[in-house]
């Protein structure tokens, strides 16, 4: 089982959207028994909460189910996952500050170089959920292709 963890700041906007979109893609190609997705945040403000209404609205519109609750990234995640995928440079620094682990830690947008975008913007204050959905979808396709190639799936 290939395990993928998406990480943002509060785990209520970007990372749950990325988790849900990626898991949906994985299911659509019949690999849900071989690839597992989860998400976490580097800050503890929203632990236990459902995703932001903006994230829930877009996922519902796209027919993508999601039941997760916000959780905090912990040190053990660095060894429990094969990939830890961050939404921006701050999240990347926060993950790396936890130390070294077995997981490959990389920014999500590295899987969509054609966008010329380095970070997924945080829509918490500015409401850019549509842009986040577009970026997450493009990059998740690239991530899935990479995982399939690297793990011969």
Number of C-alpha atoms within 10 A of each C-alpha: 12 15 15 24 25 28 30 30 24 26 31 29 25 29 28 32 28 30 25 23 23 25 23 18 18 20 15 10 9 11 15 16 10 13 19 19 21 20 27 27 28 19 17 15 15 18 16 14 14 18 23 19 12 17 26 21 13 15 18 11 9 10 10 15 14 19 9 17 16 23 21 21 24 12 15 11 19 22 14 15 21 20 22 26 27 31 25 20 15 14 19 19 11 18 25 14 10 14 9 13 16 14 18 14 20 18 20 26 25 18 20 19 13 10 12 9 12 16 17 23 17 19 17 15 6 8 14 13 23 13 14 22 19 12 20 26 18 18 24 23 17 18 21 19 14 14 17 14 10 9 11 7 12
